[in-house]
Amino acid sequence: PSGNLSDCPNGSRWIMDVFNECAQDGWDVASIVLGLGSIGCFIAAAFPQFYQACRTGIMDQALSIYFLLGWLGGDLLNLIGSFLADQLPLQVYTAIYYVLADLGMLSLYCYYRVKNGARAFPAPINAAFVFLSVGSLSSLSLLGSASTEDPGTFKGRSLLSAPGDEPGSKPFSRTEIVGFTIGSISSVLYLCSRVPQICINYKRKSTSGVSYFLFALVMLGNSLYGLSVLLKNPEPGQGQGDYILHHLPWLVGSLGVLALDVVISFQFLAYRKGRPGSLEERDALLGEQDES
């Protein structure tokens, strides 16, 4: 719904109409543009891995299930935390797509695990997968029916604003504390999710079956995402430090994961000589030679 420019002096009309967000200067507009760029990167990130999985057929051997489950868990908590802590609208939109893309990735992983005749998942992984899947679908349905705001009123980042006060810190509300805590846990899951993938790449001494464009686009998306949050002007009555504090879990989740994805990028460089023949492909060739 269209926002009310009377609450946003000198604001951009089209940004208010499209995003219901106040953009009063070039910094705010740049934040919107970078946020849109990050969403584009994350939307495109999953497709190279889908293609790589269909081409090689070894997605279940190339990717760690703990990497995928940790990613889904982090995205699910990020979605709930972003909603409760009243984060920027682009943050909420991006979080919704994360969850949907993760469910698609997990479904493809399970398909190739069954197709390749691998052993069944251990009970804890099955339980975690069911819990996260049901939680994801439930959260999406609840978020779709949770809006109770007056559509004609511009709310913006009300949890971050304190009109009439001097710039400084604003106490967290109870809902903010819950959202902040959930966002912090999601950041930890994001960081932990990369460790199993780094380990499985190291054990295989190969990155065959894993698309580098998945991580490259995620790295670019996280960079744009972090910059979009940092460039956004604090609300009236809020200091820069307090604004950063309110967004800290999401900044750590994006920029911290960026550092770990750099490590995975180095693995792609280190193991690039082994890409023409992965461990699985070499084992198959050796088996054929023994039979002959």
Backbone bond lengths (Angstrom), bond angles and torsions (degrees), N, CA, C in turn:
res aa  C-N    CA-C-N  psi(-1)  N-CA   C-N-CA  omega(-1)  CA-C   N-CA-C  phi
1 P - - - 1.458 - - 1.511 110.87 -
2 S 1.344 115.69 152.34 1.455 120.19 -179.73 1.514 110.37 -66.70
3 G 1.343 115.87 142.80 1.445 120.76 178.74 1.512 111.38 -89.31
4 N 1.319 116.03 179.33 1.449 122.86 -178.52 1.515 108.72 -107.79
5 L 1.340 117.65 110.21 1.460 121.08 -177.55 1.520 112.40 -68.66
6 S 1.318 118.64 -14.76 1.462 119.60 177.97 1.521 111.47 -65.08
7 D 1.320 117.03 -24.37 1.460 121.25 176.11 1.520 111.63 -90.76
8 C 1.331 117.12 0.54 1.467 121.25 -178.00 1.527 108.70 -138.39
9 P 1.345 117.96 77.31 1.467 120.63 -178.50 1.519 111.77 -57.33
10 N 1.333 115.76 136.43 1.462 122.73 178.55 1.524 112.90 62.46
11 G 1.313 117.47 19.37 1.453 120.68 -178.84 1.516 112.08 -77.50
12 S 1.332 115.04 160.50 1.461 121.70 178.96 1.531 109.21 -78.73
13 R 1.335 115.91 125.21 1.452 120.09 -177.17 1.519 112.43 -65.16
14 W 1.368 117.93 -44.62 1.462 119.25 -175.14 1.521 111.44 -68.41
15 I 1.342 117.38 -35.01 1.465 119.74 177.52 1.522 110.17 -67.98
16 M 1.344 115.85 -39.03 1.451 119.45 177.63 1.532 111.06 -64.24
17 D 1.331 116.58 -41.42 1.462 120.48 -178.12 1.523 112.05 -69.68
18 V 1.342 116.49 -40.25 1.466 120.16 -174.69 1.523 111.76 -82.81
19 F 1.345 116.70 -45.80 1.468 120.82 -172.95 1.527 113.98 -108.58
20 N 1.358 116.68 -6.73 1.459 120.25 -177.05 1.528 110.50 54.98
21 E 1.330 115.70 41.03 1.458 122.36 -176.48 1.522 109.53 -132.24
22 C 1.323 115.90 142.33 1.460 121.15 -177.14 1.528 110.49 -84.91
23 A 1.332 116.65 123.55 1.469 122.92 177.04 1.527 107.42 -129.41
24 Q 1.326 116.42 100.93 1.453 120.49 -171.52 1.520 113.88 -96.59
25 D 1.323 117.81 -15.45 1.461 118.88 -179.28 1.529 109.53 -149.30
26 G 1.335 115.03 -174.61 1.461 120.31 -177.38 1.513 113.66 -62.87
27 W 1.340 117.81 -31.72 1.458 120.45 179.78 1.530 110.71 -65.08
28 D 1.343 115.85 -43.03 1.456 119.27 179.14 1.528 111.29 -66.17
29 V 1.343 116.44 -40.28 1.470 119.94 178.37 1.521 110.15 -64.58
30 A 1.330 116.77 -41.89 1.470 120.21 178.03 1.524 110.80 -62.00
31 S 1.334 116.69 -37.25 1.455 120.25 177.82 1.518 110.99 -62.33
32 I 1.339 116.43 -41.73 1.464 120.51 178.67 1.525 110.87 -64.34
33 V 1.338 116.74 -45.90 1.465 121.22 -177.78 1.525 110.63 -63.13
34 L 1.341 117.02 -44.93 1.462 120.06 179.16 1.518 111.04 -65.43
35 G 1.333 116.65 -37.04 1.461 119.38 177.07 1.517 111.90 -63.01
36 L 1.336 115.88 -40.55 1.462 119.50 176.49 1.526 110.97 -64.67
37 G 1.344 116.19 -39.22 1.464 119.81 177.06 1.512 112.08 -62.44
38 S 1.336 116.71 -40.00 1.464 119.96 179.45 1.519 111.00 -65.23
39 I 1.342 116.73 -39.14 1.457 119.86 177.64 1.530 110.27 -62.83
40 G 1.343 116.34 -41.58 1.460 119.52 177.64 1.518 112.24 -60.26
41 C 1.334 117.04 -40.72 1.467 120.92 178.69 1.519 111.17 -63.72
42 F 1.329 116.51 -45.07 1.459 119.72 -178.19 1.526 111.66 -69.08
43 I 1.336 117.13 -33.93 1.458 119.58 176.76 1.526 110.48 -64.14
44 A 1.342 115.64 -39.77 1.464 120.10 -177.03 1.526 112.84 -81.30
45 A 1.345 118.01 -18.07 1.463 120.79 -170.82 1.520 112.96 -63.09
46 A 1.325 117.59 -37.36 1.464 119.83 -173.81 1.524 112.64 -73.04
47 F 1.317 118.19 -27.78 1.463 120.49 -173.15 1.528 113.36 -65.27
48 P 1.344 120.09 -41.17 1.472 117.85 176.57 1.520 113.27 -59.74
49 Q 1.352 117.22 -36.03 1.458 119.44 178.96 1.523 110.82 -71.23
50 F 1.322 117.23 -36.70 1.460 119.60 175.16 1.531 110.54 -59.99
51 Y 1.328 116.14 -44.17 1.470 120.43 179.36 1.529 110.81 -64.93
52 Q 1.333 116.31 -44.30 1.463 120.28 -179.56 1.524 110.85 -62.96
53 A 1.325 116.34 -37.98 1.463 119.89 179.73 1.521 110.80 -65.04
54 C 1.319 116.73 -43.75 1.470 120.22 179.81 1.524 111.31 -68.56
55 R 1.321 117.37 -31.52 1.468 120.84 -177.85 1.520 111.93 -74.88
56 T 1.339 116.96 -42.95 1.467 120.52 -175.43 1.519 113.05 -94.84
57 G 1.332 117.51 -31.05 1.455 120.67 -179.40 1.510 114.74 70.57
58 I 1.326 118.60 16.76 1.473 121.15 -178.90 1.524 110.93 -124.33
59 M 1.319 116.72 32.57 1.456 119.83 -178.62 1.522 111.66 -58.94
60 D 1.342 116.54 -35.70 1.458 119.96 -178.71 1.519 112.39 -68.36
61 Q 1.340 117.48 -21.67 1.456 121.18 178.22 1.532 112.41 -95.38
62 A 1.320 115.85 -24.19 1.459 119.86 -175.39 1.525 112.80 -87.94
63 L 1.328 117.19 -33.61 1.456 120.94 -178.93 1.522 110.43 -105.61
64 S 1.312 115.72 146.17 1.462 121.19 177.53 1.523 109.53 -85.45
65 I 1.341 116.28 132.82 1.461 120.17 177.68 1.522 110.28 -63.19
66 Y 1.334 116.31 -31.58 1.469 119.06 178.49 1.526 110.99 -69.58
67 F 1.324 116.48 -31.43 1.457 120.71 174.49 1.531 110.50 -62.87
68 L 1.333 116.24 -45.93 1.457 120.30 -178.68 1.527 112.02 -69.52
69 L 1.349 116.81 -42.07 1.457 119.61 179.51 1.523 111.45 -67.61
70 G 1.336 116.20 -39.54 1.463 119.12 177.44 1.514 111.42 -64.78
71 W 1.321 115.99 -38.33 1.458 120.83 178.30 1.529 110.69 -64.13
72 L 1.347 115.85 -45.42 1.462 119.89 178.90 1.525 111.02 -64.33
73 G 1.336 116.76 -43.30 1.453 119.52 179.12 1.520 112.26 -62.41
74 G 1.328 116.38 -42.22 1.456 119.82 177.49 1.516 112.30 -64.37
75 D 1.337 116.90 -41.02 1.461 120.48 -179.97 1.523 111.87 -68.21
76 L 1.331 116.05 -37.25 1.459 119.72 178.96 1.525 110.91 -65.20
77 L 1.318 116.56 -47.03 1.464 119.85 178.62 1.521 111.13 -67.47
78 N 1.329 116.27 -34.69 1.454 120.05 176.86 1.530 110.95 -61.97
79 L 1.333 116.31 -40.51 1.460 120.69 178.52 1.524 111.06 -63.66
80 I 1.330 116.19 -48.45 1.470 119.87 -179.57 1.520 110.81 -65.20
81 G 1.345 116.65 -44.28 1.457 120.39 -179.98 1.509 112.88 -64.65
82 S 1.328 117.27 -39.73 1.466 120.70 178.97 1.523 110.80 -62.62
83 F 1.334 115.52 -38.71 1.461 119.39 -179.32 1.528 110.59 -70.12
84 L 1.339 117.13 -46.13 1.459 120.22 -177.54 1.519 112.19 -68.04
85 A 1.333 117.00 -37.10 1.460 120.93 -178.47 1.518 112.38 -87.31
86 D 1.340 117.48 4.90 1.460 122.41 175.60 1.520 111.47 55.25
87 Q 1.331 116.20 52.76 1.454 120.79 179.47 1.526 110.12 -73.43
88 L 1.322 116.34 177.73 1.457 120.70 179.94 1.527 110.22 -57.21
89 P 1.334 117.79 145.48 1.472 119.54 -179.00 1.522 113.42 -54.96
90 L 1.346 116.97 -38.86 1.460 119.20 179.94 1.521 111.51 -63.84
91 Q 1.346 116.85 -31.14 1.455 119.67 177.29 1.525 110.85 -65.49
92 V 1.315 117.17 -39.98 1.459 121.10 179.89 1.528 110.50 -68.62
93 Y 1.345 117.13 -44.17 1.455 120.42 179.85 1.529 110.97 -61.11
94 T 1.322 115.41 -43.28 1.461 119.46 -179.88 1.524 110.77 -64.48
95 A 1.335 116.98 -40.77 1.462 121.09 -178.89 1.523 111.37 -62.57
96 I 1.335 117.54 -36.28 1.468 120.71 178.38 1.525 110.20 -63.81
97 Y 1.326 116.75 -43.64 1.463 119.12 -179.97 1.525 110.79 -66.63
98 Y 1.339 117.91 -36.84 1.467 120.70 178.24 1.517 110.34 -52.39
99 V 1.329 116.18 -49.35 1.454 120.81 -175.21 1.529 110.72 -63.18
100 L 1.318 116.56 -43.41 1.465 120.12 -179.40 1.531 110.97 -64.22
101 A 1.333 116.74 -42.87 1.466 120.06 179.43 1.521 111.39 -65.71
102 D 1.337 117.36 -37.67 1.463 120.85 179.13 1.522 111.37 -64.29
103 L 1.334 116.32 -41.00 1.463 119.55 178.28 1.526 111.00 -63.32
104 G 1.326 116.50 -38.37 1.454 119.91 176.50 1.519 112.19 -64.88
105 M 1.335 116.56 -40.64 1.459 121.12 179.54 1.525 111.10 -65.94
106 L 1.317 116.85 -42.14 1.460 120.66 179.02 1.527 111.41 -65.90
107 S 1.316 116.59 -38.20 1.470 119.97 178.56 1.525 110.69 -62.84
108 L 1.329 116.53 -42.20 1.460 120.49 179.14 1.526 110.64 -66.77
109 Y 1.322 117.07 -38.16 1.464 121.63 177.60 1.529 110.05 -60.57
110 C 1.336 116.54 -47.45 1.463 120.55 -179.57 1.527 111.22 -64.15
111 Y 1.325 116.90 -36.36 1.464 120.83 179.22 1.525 110.40 -60.81
112 Y 1.337 117.41 -47.70 1.462 120.00 -177.64 1.528 111.63 -73.77
113 R 1.321 117.03 -25.86 1.467 118.27 176.25 1.532 110.06 -67.97
114 V 1.320 116.58 -41.46 1.468 120.56 177.47 1.529 110.41 -69.49
115 K 1.325 116.34 -42.09 1.462 120.49 -178.23 1.519 111.76 -63.55
116 N 1.327 117.63 -37.77 1.460 121.68 -178.58 1.516 112.88 -84.45
117 G 1.335 116.90 3.86 1.459 120.12 175.07 1.506 114.21 69.34
118 A 1.326 117.15 28.72 1.460 119.79 179.80 1.522 109.99 -73.81
119 R 1.323 114.75 164.08 1.456 119.32 178.00 1.522 110.15 -65.88
120 A 1.317 115.59 156.36 1.465 120.46 179.53 1.526 109.77 -66.31
121 F 1.317 115.11 156.77 1.456 119.80 178.33 1.522 109.95 -67.00
122 P 1.337 118.01 146.04 1.465 120.24 172.03 1.523 110.33 -61.17
123 A 1.326 116.00 156.98 1.464 121.32 -177.03 1.532 113.30 -56.09
124 P 1.348 119.55 -42.54 1.469 118.56 179.77 1.535 112.81 -61.09
125 I 1.335 117.36 -37.40 1.463 119.84 179.12 1.519 110.52 -69.57
126 N 1.335 116.67 -39.84 1.465 119.73 176.53 1.522 111.14 -60.20
127 A 1.339 115.45 -44.02 1.462 119.48 -179.66 1.521 111.14 -64.60
128 A 1.332 115.80 -42.01 1.474 119.47 179.77 1.522 110.74 -65.17
129 F 1.324 116.53 -40.72 1.466 119.78 -179.89 1.527 111.20 -63.54
130 V 1.337 117.26 -46.00 1.472 120.82 179.57 1.521 110.40 -63.72
131 F 1.346 116.36 -44.36 1.471 120.11 -178.86 1.523 111.45 -61.65
132 L 1.334 116.90 -45.89 1.460 120.19 -178.15 1.525 111.39 -69.37
133 S 1.324 117.35 -37.30 1.463 119.79 179.82 1.522 110.93 -66.59
134 V 1.335 116.54 -47.75 1.462 119.96 178.99 1.527 110.19 -63.90
135 G 1.342 116.32 -41.18 1.462 119.52 178.41 1.510 112.31 -63.04
136 S 1.320 117.22 -37.63 1.464 120.87 179.32 1.521 110.96 -64.93
137 L 1.324 116.40 -49.44 1.462 119.88 -178.53 1.521 111.32 -65.29
138 S 1.335 116.89 -38.44 1.462 119.99 178.53 1.511 111.43 -65.82
139 S 1.330 116.83 -41.20 1.460 120.74 -179.51 1.519 110.84 -64.40
140 L 1.329 117.01 -42.38 1.459 120.16 179.78 1.524 111.28 -62.90
141 S 1.339 117.05 -40.36 1.459 119.50 179.76 1.517 111.59 -69.71
142 L 1.338 117.14 -37.68 1.463 120.22 179.51 1.518 111.47 -69.15
143 L 1.331 116.45 -40.49 1.462 119.71 -179.78 1.519 110.74 -65.61
144 G 1.329 116.62 -31.25 1.453 118.82 -179.62 1.513 113.38 -69.31
145 S 1.340 117.28 -22.67 1.467 120.34 -177.92 1.521 112.50 -114.88
146 A 1.343 117.24 14.85 1.463 119.74 -173.62 1.508 113.35 -96.90
147 S 1.328 118.72 -4.38 1.458 120.36 -176.74 1.520 110.22 -77.02
148 T 1.343 115.46 119.78 1.462 121.29 179.47 1.506 111.45 -123.26
149 E 1.337 117.28 13.09 1.457 120.69 -177.76 1.510 110.89 -76.08
150 D 1.327 115.09 154.64 1.444 121.14 171.66 1.519 108.05 -70.93
151 P 1.350 119.75 120.23 1.461 120.98 -174.09 1.507 113.19 -65.11
152 G 1.332 118.96 -17.72 1.450 119.52 -178.66 1.510 113.80 -91.78
153 T 1.322 116.23 1.78 1.458 119.90 -176.58 1.512 110.32 -110.89
154 F 1.303 116.48 132.39 1.465 120.26 177.33 1.522 108.59 -82.76
155 K 1.325 115.93 119.12 1.450 120.52 -178.04 1.511 111.62 -98.70
156 G 1.350 115.61 -39.40 1.457 118.66 179.03 1.515 111.50 60.58
157 R 1.341 116.18 -145.86 1.454 120.85 178.24 1.523 108.01 -95.96
158 S 1.332 117.14 72.90 1.461 120.31 -174.00 1.524 111.57 -64.39
159 L 1.330 117.21 -30.05 1.448 118.93 179.56 1.517 112.02 -68.98
160 L 1.328 116.79 -18.56 1.445 120.36 -178.68 1.517 112.68 -102.02
161 S 1.312 118.23 -6.27 1.450 120.19 -174.73 1.511 111.56 -105.05
162 A 1.327 115.27 151.54 1.456 121.90 177.85 1.515 108.08 -145.09
163 P 1.321 118.95 71.23 1.457 122.29 -174.55 1.515 111.09 -56.60
164 G 1.312 114.02 135.79 1.447 120.31 177.02 1.507 113.85 90.30
165 D 1.337 117.81 -13.77 1.460 119.75 179.50 1.513 109.79 -90.80
166 E 1.310 114.93 161.65 1.459 120.29 174.52 1.515 108.31 -74.56
167 P 1.370 117.30 149.13 1.456 119.05 178.57 1.518 111.21 -55.17
168 G 1.262 116.95 131.27 1.460 121.23 179.66 1.502 109.47 174.89
169 S 1.327 116.93 -151.05 1.454 121.51 -177.52 1.517 109.76 -96.93
170 K 1.314 114.46 151.13 1.457 121.21 178.24 1.516 107.39 -124.46
171 P 1.332 118.15 130.75 1.468 120.14 -177.73 1.526 110.95 -60.23
172 F 1.331 114.66 146.55 1.461 120.46 176.21 1.521 109.29 -74.86
173 S 1.334 116.25 136.35 1.460 120.07 171.78 1.529 108.68 -78.21
174 R 1.334 115.40 171.51 1.465 118.69 -179.43 1.524 111.02 -62.95
175 T 1.342 116.17 -41.64 1.466 119.35 178.70 1.517 111.00 -64.41
176 E 1.334 116.29 -38.95 1.465 120.14 178.45 1.521 111.41 -62.61
177 I 1.331 115.89 -40.58 1.462 119.68 -179.03 1.520 110.28 -62.63
178 V 1.344 116.35 -42.69 1.467 120.21 177.94 1.523 110.09 -62.84
179 G 1.346 116.29 -47.28 1.460 120.12 179.61 1.513 112.49 -62.93
180 F 1.339 116.55 -40.43 1.453 121.21 179.50 1.523 110.68 -63.90
181 T 1.347 115.96 -42.00 1.465 120.44 179.85 1.521 110.96 -64.63
182 I 1.343 116.42 -45.15 1.465 120.03 179.01 1.519 110.43 -63.56
183 G 1.343 116.54 -41.04 1.458 119.61 177.89 1.518 112.09 -62.60
184 S 1.334 116.78 -35.79 1.464 120.58 178.64 1.529 111.10 -66.61
185 I 1.340 116.35 -42.32 1.464 120.08 178.45 1.529 110.45 -64.23
186 S 1.334 115.99 -38.78 1.462 119.05 179.26 1.524 111.09 -63.70
187 S 1.327 116.89 -36.43 1.461 120.34 177.99 1.523 110.91 -64.18
188 V 1.340 116.09 -39.36 1.470 120.15 177.73 1.532 109.92 -63.69
189 L 1.329 117.32 -42.32 1.463 120.44 178.74 1.518 111.31 -64.30
190 Y 1.340 116.73 -39.27 1.459 119.90 176.10 1.519 110.49 -57.48
191 L 1.325 115.59 -48.28 1.463 119.89 -176.98 1.524 110.94 -66.02
192 C 1.343 116.16 -41.87 1.461 119.63 -177.95 1.526 112.24 -71.07
193 S 1.337 117.35 -26.38 1.459 119.62 -176.49 1.515 112.46 -66.13
194 R 1.334 116.88 -27.94 1.460 119.13 -177.66 1.528 112.03 -76.06
195 V 1.326 117.78 -25.02 1.464 120.64 -175.40 1.525 111.90 -63.05
196 P 1.357 120.61 -47.28 1.472 118.94 177.84 1.519 113.19 -60.01
197 Q 1.341 117.73 -35.98 1.463 119.37 179.39 1.519 111.02 -69.05
198 I 1.317 116.92 -39.14 1.463 120.36 176.30 1.526 109.94 -61.63
199 C 1.342 116.16 -40.32 1.467 120.42 -179.37 1.526 111.74 -67.72
200 I 1.332 117.15 -42.87 1.471 118.88 -178.06 1.518 110.92 -69.20
201 N 1.326 118.14 -33.01 1.468 120.28 174.10 1.525 110.67 -64.06
202 Y 1.329 115.52 -40.51 1.466 120.08 -179.34 1.528 111.25 -67.76
203 K 1.332 117.42 -41.48 1.462 121.11 -178.65 1.528 110.85 -67.73
204 R 1.329 116.69 -37.93 1.462 120.47 179.55 1.525 112.12 -79.28
205 K 1.336 116.01 -19.06 1.467 121.69 -173.29 1.531 109.86 53.89
206 S 1.331 114.56 35.09 1.451 120.20 -177.94 1.521 109.19 -159.46
207 T 1.320 114.76 152.31 1.466 120.56 172.98 1.533 109.83 -117.85
208 S 1.323 116.75 18.94 1.453 121.07 178.23 1.522 109.93 -61.56
209 G 1.331 116.21 136.33 1.454 121.70 -177.66 1.511 113.81 91.54
210 V 1.329 116.36 -9.95 1.463 121.77 177.94 1.522 108.31 -108.58
211 S 1.297 117.34 131.19 1.460 120.86 179.90 1.525 109.76 -86.68
212 Y 1.343 115.75 124.33 1.464 118.16 177.39 1.525 111.27 -67.73
213 F 1.343 116.64 -28.69 1.456 118.91 -179.36 1.527 111.52 -64.51
214 L 1.339 117.17 -26.11 1.458 119.66 174.27 1.517 110.42 -58.27
215 F 1.336 115.86 -50.16 1.458 119.61 -177.75 1.525 111.97 -75.81
216 A 1.338 116.56 -33.56 1.467 119.22 179.00 1.528 110.93 -63.70
217 L 1.335 116.58 -44.59 1.461 119.94 179.92 1.529 111.25 -70.11
218 V 1.333 117.06 -35.36 1.466 119.57 176.29 1.522 110.39 -66.00
219 M 1.333 117.22 -39.43 1.462 120.19 177.13 1.524 111.28 -62.51
220 L 1.331 116.50 -45.05 1.458 120.13 178.26 1.527 110.63 -64.38
221 G 1.340 116.10 -42.41 1.457 119.56 178.89 1.506 112.53 -62.98
222 N 1.332 117.69 -42.44 1.460 120.60 178.43 1.523 111.87 -65.05
223 S 1.326 116.48 -36.60 1.470 120.01 178.12 1.525 110.70 -64.62
224 L 1.339 116.39 -48.02 1.460 120.06 179.34 1.527 111.08 -65.28
225 Y 1.326 115.78 -37.79 1.458 120.93 -179.84 1.528 110.99 -62.77
226 G 1.341 116.20 -47.56 1.454 119.80 179.10 1.523 112.18 -62.84
227 L 1.334 116.40 -41.77 1.465 119.83 178.83 1.526 111.39 -65.21
228 S 1.338 116.65 -37.10 1.465 119.17 -179.01 1.522 111.24 -64.04
229 V 1.322 116.82 -36.06 1.468 120.07 177.75 1.533 110.74 -72.76
230 L 1.332 116.63 -40.55 1.461 120.38 -177.25 1.526 112.34 -69.95
231 L 1.330 117.41 -31.07 1.465 120.33 -177.69 1.525 112.89 -80.27
232 K 1.314 117.04 -18.56 1.464 120.38 -178.36 1.527 110.12 -66.11
233 N 1.324 116.16 132.50 1.465 120.72 178.59 1.524 110.64 -70.64
234 P 1.345 117.82 140.33 1.467 119.94 173.78 1.525 110.20 -63.11
235 E 1.318 114.92 155.71 1.452 119.94 177.26 1.532 109.72 -70.79
236 P 1.338 117.47 158.90 1.466 120.41 176.66 1.525 110.92 -55.52
237 G 1.316 115.78 134.08 1.452 120.96 -179.32 1.510 114.25 86.96
238 Q 1.326 117.08 3.92 1.459 120.41 -179.03 1.513 110.07 -121.15
239 G 1.334 116.11 131.96 1.450 121.09 177.50 1.520 111.63 -78.24
240 Q 1.335 115.43 161.86 1.460 120.57 -179.55 1.523 111.39 -62.72
241 G 1.343 115.66 -41.25 1.463 119.03 -179.78 1.519 112.31 -64.30
242 D 1.330 117.17 -38.58 1.454 120.51 179.43 1.521 110.91 -68.81
243 Y 1.336 116.51 -36.35 1.462 120.73 176.87 1.532 110.27 -62.11
244 I 1.337 116.68 -45.16 1.469 120.75 178.70 1.521 110.20 -62.06
245 L 1.330 116.89 -40.04 1.465 120.54 -178.84 1.519 111.18 -61.87
246 H 1.332 117.38 -41.18 1.452 120.64 -179.06 1.530 112.06 -66.92
247 H 1.322 116.83 -26.48 1.468 121.16 -178.85 1.533 112.30 -103.84
248 L 1.320 117.12 5.95 1.461 120.38 -171.16 1.534 114.00 -58.04
249 P 1.346 120.17 -46.69 1.475 118.11 -179.03 1.520 113.14 -57.81
250 W 1.331 116.79 -38.47 1.465 119.95 -177.80 1.523 111.25 -74.82
251 L 1.324 117.16 -30.71 1.458 119.89 175.62 1.520 110.73 -70.24
252 V 1.334 116.29 -41.50 1.466 119.88 177.95 1.525 109.92 -64.60
253 G 1.345 116.59 -40.60 1.459 120.05 -179.72 1.510 113.06 -63.33
254 S 1.344 117.26 -35.74 1.467 120.02 -177.91 1.524 111.78 -85.04
255 L 1.327 116.93 -50.38 1.467 120.18 -176.20 1.529 111.84 -76.68
256 G 1.345 117.26 -29.92 1.467 119.51 177.29 1.520 111.54 -69.02
257 V 1.329 116.02 -43.50 1.470 119.90 177.16 1.526 110.58 -64.06
258 L 1.314 116.41 -32.42 1.463 120.35 177.86 1.526 110.87 -57.01
259 A 1.330 116.75 -41.27 1.464 120.42 179.93 1.532 111.05 -65.11
260 L 1.337 117.58 -40.68 1.462 119.95 179.45 1.526 111.72 -70.64
261 D 1.328 116.65 -32.56 1.466 118.98 176.49 1.524 111.42 -67.61
262 V 1.320 116.82 -27.28 1.467 120.00 173.81 1.529 109.53 -63.62
263 V 1.339 117.37 -39.06 1.470 121.19 177.08 1.527 110.05 -61.40
264 I 1.336 117.06 -44.05 1.465 120.25 177.93 1.525 110.46 -63.71
265 S 1.323 117.14 -34.58 1.469 119.98 177.10 1.520 110.86 -62.52
266 F 1.330 117.05 -39.86 1.459 120.06 176.89 1.522 110.95 -65.19
267 Q 1.338 117.19 -33.07 1.469 119.35 175.84 1.523 111.20 -64.71
268 F 1.321 117.05 -38.45 1.467 119.44 176.50 1.528 110.45 -61.42
269 L 1.318 116.95 -37.97 1.463 120.44 178.05 1.526 110.99 -69.96
270 A 1.332 116.34 -42.45 1.460 120.06 -176.19 1.525 111.90 -68.43
271 Y 1.342 117.34 -34.34 1.456 120.72 -175.59 1.528 112.98 -103.63
272 R 1.333 116.88 13.08 1.467 118.40 -175.56 1.527 111.91 -65.53
273 K 1.359 118.68 -27.33 1.459 120.55 179.75 1.518 111.17 -68.98
274 G 1.326 116.16 -24.25 1.463 118.92 -179.21 1.509 113.72 -92.39
275 R 1.344 117.60 2.05 1.460 120.19 -175.56 1.534 113.89 -67.21
276 P 1.344 120.31 -35.53 1.464 117.36 179.86 1.513 113.86 -59.64
277 G 1.341 116.89 -29.69 1.457 119.19 178.01 1.501 109.66 -135.15
278 S 1.304 117.68 105.37 1.456 120.82 -179.79 1.524 109.62 -75.45
279 L 1.327 115.72 173.39 1.457 119.63 178.54 1.529 110.82 -60.11
280 E 1.347 116.05 -41.25 1.454 118.78 -179.45 1.524 111.45 -65.15
281 E 1.324 117.24 -40.34 1.456 120.89 -179.45 1.517 111.17 -68.33
282 R 1.340 116.96 -39.12 1.472 119.87 179.28 1.520 110.65 -66.70
283 D 1.347 117.12 -38.94 1.472 119.99 178.55 1.524 110.29 -62.56
284 A 1.342 116.75 -40.34 1.455 119.67 179.61 1.520 111.20 -64.21
285 L 1.334 117.23 -40.76 1.464 121.50 179.78 1.527 110.60 -65.86
286 L 1.336 117.52 -41.02 1.454 120.55 179.07 1.526 110.96 -63.95
287 G 1.370 114.50 -36.95 1.466 117.68 178.40 1.516 111.64 -65.74
288 E 1.313 117.72 -38.55 1.448 120.93 178.73 1.536 111.22 -66.23
289 Q 1.348 115.90 -37.43 1.462 119.37 179.31 1.526 110.70 -66.37
290 D 1.352 116.43 -39.31 1.467 119.49 179.33 1.515 110.69 -64.38
291 E 1.337 117.24 -40.24 1.455 120.22 179.86 1.522 111.41 -64.69
292 S 1.359 115.77 -39.35 1.477 118.38 179.73 1.516 110.53 -70.57
